[in-house]
């Protein structure tokens, strides 16, 4: 019988952390993780996929049941490319002082970045930075260009919830703190704005 990991009612990133902790103790095995929201379902599915585990997700009676199987040949390949770097944007303004100037500088920075020959693998938007990835953002076009050039655009789900902006996300994916930590840890360099 499968091991059951009950994560109903747990906030991000706890369902992913509980799942990781369980699978870290095994060389191979199967578990069913139960969550009560789509974000947790998506985050656990991404965790399984990024680790090379087989997984499936079913929705029944308002709950998600994610079945994950780890075999002894499942392996996560972590590559450290020389130019692999991550940018963390934690505010919708660049620098301290005038908010108006800060907004202008952030828009200018994202434009210049979108025109650069050297691009990050990921841009992680946290706290007030998530305001840049939603409808009505002055920087949305530049972020879309970055996405089209292959940059992963990831916005913190907890942050979007806090600002009541989850339904207005216009570019990229919703992520969790576990994934943010993994992206930063697997990068050769992390730049924080």
C-alpha positions in Angstrom: 0.0 0.0 0.0 1.2 3.5 -0.8 2.4 5.8 1.9 0.0 8.8 2.3 1.2 12.3 3.0 -1.7 14.4 4.1 -1.0 18.1 3.3 -4.6 19.4 3.4 -4.7 22.9 4.8 -0.9 23.5 4.7 0.4 26.7 3.2 3.2 27.0 0.6 5.9 25.7 0.7 5.1 23.1 3.4 3.4 20.5 1.1 6.5 20.4 -1.2 8.8 20.3 1.8 6.9 17.4 3.4 7.0 15.5 0.1 10.7 16.1 -0.4 11.5 15.0 3.2 9.7 11.7 2.7 11.3 10.9 -0.7 14.8 11.9 0.7 14.5 9.0 3.1 13.9 6.4 0.3 16.0 4.9 -2.5 12.7 3.9 -4.1 9.1 3.9 -3.2 5.6 5.4 -3.8 3.5 7.9 -2.0 0.2 9.6 -2.5 0.1 13.3 -1.4 -3.2 14.8 -0.6 -3.7 18.6 -1.0 -6.7 20.9 -1.2 -5.6 23.6 -3.7 -4.4 23.8 -7.3 -1.2 25.7 -6.4 0.0 22.9 -4.1 -1.0 20.3 -6.7 1.1 22.2 -9.3 4.1 22.7 -7.1 4.3 19.1 -6.0 3.9 17.9 -9.6 6.8 20.3 -10.6 8.9 18.9 -7.8 8.2 15.3 -9.0 9.0 16.2 -12.6 12.2 18.1 -11.7 13.5 15.1 -9.8 12.7 12.6 -12.6 9.9 10.8 -10.6 6.9 9.3 -12.2 3.7 11.0 -11.1 0.0 11.5 -11.8 -2.6 13.8 -10.3 -6.3 13.2 -9.8 -9.0 15.6 -8.5 -11.8 14.0 -6.5 -14.3 15.5 -4.0 -12.4 18.8 -3.8 -9.0 17.3 -3.2 -6.0 16.6 -5.3 -4.3 13.2 -5.0 -0.8 13.2 -6.4 0.8 9.8 -6.8 4.6 9.9 -7.0 6.9 6.9 -7.6 10.6 7.1 -7.1 12.7 4.3 -8.5 16.4 3.6 -7.8 17.2 4.9 -11.3 15.3 8.2 -10.8 17.9 10.8 -10.7 18.0 14.6 -10.8 20.6 16.0 -13.0 21.8 19.4 -11.8 24.0 21.2 -14.2 26.1 24.2 -13.4 26.6 26.1 -16.6 29.1 28.9 -16.5 26.6 31.6 -17.5 23.7 30.3 -15.5 22.3 33.0 -13.2 19.1 34.0 -11.5 17.7 37.4 -10.9 15.5 38.0 -7.8 13.2 41.0 -8.0 11.6 41.8 -4.7 10.1 45.2 -5.4 8.5 47.0 -8.3 11.0 49.9 -7.9 14.7 50.0 -8.4 16.8 51.7 -5.8 15.9 53.8 -2.8 14.6 57.4 -2.8 11.9 58.6 -5.1 9.2 56.0 -5.9 8.5 57.7 -9.2 12.2 57.5 -10.2 12.4 53.9 -8.9 9.5 52.8 -11.1 11.2 54.4 -14.1 14.5 52.8 -13.3 12.9 49.3 -13.0 11.2 49.7 -16.3 14.4 50.8 -17.9 16.4 48.0 -16.3 14.0 45.3 -17.6 14.1 46.9 -21.0 17.9 46.9 -21.0 17.9 43.3 -19.8 15.6 42.2 -22.6 18.0 43.7 -25.1 21.1 42.0 -23.5 23.0 39.2 -25.1 23.5 37.5 -21.7 20.2 36.5 -20.1 19.3 34.9 -16.8 17.9 31.4 -16.7 15.2 32.5 -14.3 13.7 35.8 -12.9 12.0 35.2 -9.6 9.5 37.9 -8.5 8.9 38.1 -4.8 7.0 40.5 -2.5 6.2 43.7 -4.3 8.1 42.5 -7.3 5.1 40.4 -8.3 3.3 43.7 -9.2 5.5 43.7 -12.3 4.0 40.5 -13.7 0.3 41.4 -13.5 -2.1 43.1 -15.8 -1.5 46.9 -16.0 2.2 46.7 -15.2 4.3 49.2 -17.2 7.1 46.5 -17.5 4.9 43.7 -18.8 6.0 44.1 -22.4 9.7 43.8 -21.5 9.1 40.8 -19.3 7.2 39.1 -22.1 10.2 39.7 -24.4 12.4 38.0 -21.8 10.0 35.1 -21.6 9.9 34.7 -25.4 13.7 34.6 -25.3 13.6 31.6 -22.9 13.9 33.2 -19.5 11.7 31.4 -16.9 9.4 34.0 -15.3 8.3 32.8 -11.8 6.1 34.8 -9.4 5.7 33.8 -5.7 2.2 32.5 -5.1 2.1 33.6 -1.5 3.0 37.1 -2.6 0.4 37.2 -5.3 -2.2 36.1 -2.7 -1.1 38.7 -0.2 -1.6 41.5 -2.8 -4.8 39.9 -4.1 -3.2 39.7 -7.6 -3.2 36.0 -8.4 -6.1 36.3 -10.9 -4.3 39.2 -12.6 -1.1 37.3 -13.3 -0.3 38.1 -17.0 3.0 36.5 -17.6 5.0 33.5 -16.3 4.1 30.9 -13.7 3.1 30.9 -10.1 5.8 29.3 -7.9 6.6 28.5 -4.3 9.4 29.2 -1.8 10.8 25.7 -2.2 11.2 26.1 -6.0 12.7 29.6 -5.4 15.3 28.2 -3.1 16.1 25.4 -5.6 16.5 27.8 -8.4 18.8 30.0 -6.4 20.9 27.1 -5.1 21.4 25.6 -8.5 22.5 28.9 -10.0 26.1 30.0 -10.3 25.1 33.5 -9.4 22.1 35.2 -7.9 21.4 38.9 -8.4 18.9 40.5 -6.1 17.1 43.8 -6.9 
